[in-house]
Amino acid sequence: MLAGTLPAVRFLGRVLAAHQVMAERLYPSTSLSCIGACFLRSASKRAMIRSALPLFASRRLSSLRAVAASLRPSPLDPVHIRLFQDAGGRSLSSSPGSAAAAKSAASDPVQLRSAREDIRELLKATFCHPILVRLGWHDSGTYDKNIEEWPQRGGANGSLRYDIELKHGANAGLVNALRLLQPIKDKYSGVTYADLFQLASATAVEEAGGPKIPMKYGRVDVIGPELCPEEGKLPSAGPPSPADHLREVFYRMGFNDKEIVALSGAHTLGRSRPERSGWGKSETKYTKDGPGAPGGQSWTVQWLKFDNSYFKDIKEQKDEDLLVLPTDAILFDDPSFKIYSEEYAQDQDSFFKDYAEAHSKLSNLGAKFDPPEGISIDDDGKGSIPEPFQAAKYSSGKA
């Protein structure tokens, strides 16, 4: 009897090894010492062998598929399916691009392209360009170049979807951006949160008339709120020493002075709401009629148009209804920052070029890509040029 069961035991061992490989693919960043225990916590190896031997003796099972199906609990029970999807995995049900999904561990290119079209429709309907840009920025802006380990280094990993990080002071109001995007995430399970946030941010810039951002996708999501970065990694609007503060934060991420100024130009979009940030007026002649929820104070007149108005208006500081934060004013006071601010105020093409490069760099900070080289969704030549967005139709005030 023993001699007859040894081949079965060896075969079962191979089944267990297959489960181990599956576990490692689904949970690559787990800290468990034995990932197999995560799938089969209630069964010891001895108990499993004892329960499987009669099956071999009956010679009814002839394949690895049949043996795996005979084991209980299943490694893909509803709990594990949910955890897999939360970690950025694909739905096991049929969905757009599901055939291609098996080829990539993070996001599916077909679903990414479809999600981009849905984001464009969302922007047209809600004019949420500024908050989507901010969402992508704040998910990636926690990166620390001095930390090598992922996800401890922070960055674009989808951690901002968790309440603990959404409640950081600098992220006030971003729960609204997550609510806007959640239906798209639900529709495209083959797109990670990390990719969705960066896709939305880049698309918002482009749709508002800004430059085309050279993007790649395939970012892996963190799988739990305990992996969120600590608070205090993002820039503050009114620090005692604005220039030193900006350099401290952005140098930590690996940016230089030119990139700091270029990225600051994104304030050409959006408004500051005092109930969220503590800065700005409750409303101005440029914001009292919306679009979207009225109120707040914008940096520019046409605050849904991406151009170089920010630098012109910060330099002039002649309109009391336009916001100028300490971290804005310093761009023309600090000698190094001023070089680039003056250039961008005069040359929008130069600003667009430098901004696109800096935004692309920001979107990749700290990310773990699968595949490592990333995924392009513009290589088919479709949808790469957005429809022009006429911000003037939605802004009030001076021409």
Secondary structure, DSSP 8 states (H G I E B T S, - for coil): -HHHHHHHHHHHHHHHHHHHHHHHHH-TT---S-THHHH-TT--HHHHHHHHHHHHHTT---SHHHHHHHSSS-TTSHHHHHHHHHTT---SS--TTHHHHTT-SS--HHHHHHHHHHHHHHHHHH--HHHHHHHHHHHHTT--TT--STTTT-SSSSGGGSHHHHTSGGGTTTHHHHHHHHHHHHH-TTS-HHHHHHHHHHHHHHHTT-------B-B----SGGGS--S--S--SS-SSHHHHHHHHHHHHT--HHHHHHHHGGGGS-EE-HHHHS-S-S--TTTTT-SSS---EESSSSTTS-SSHHHHHHHH---TTS---HHHHHHHHSHHHHHHHHHHHH-HHHHHHHHHHHHHHHHHTT--BSSTT-B-SSTT-SS-S-----GGGT--S--
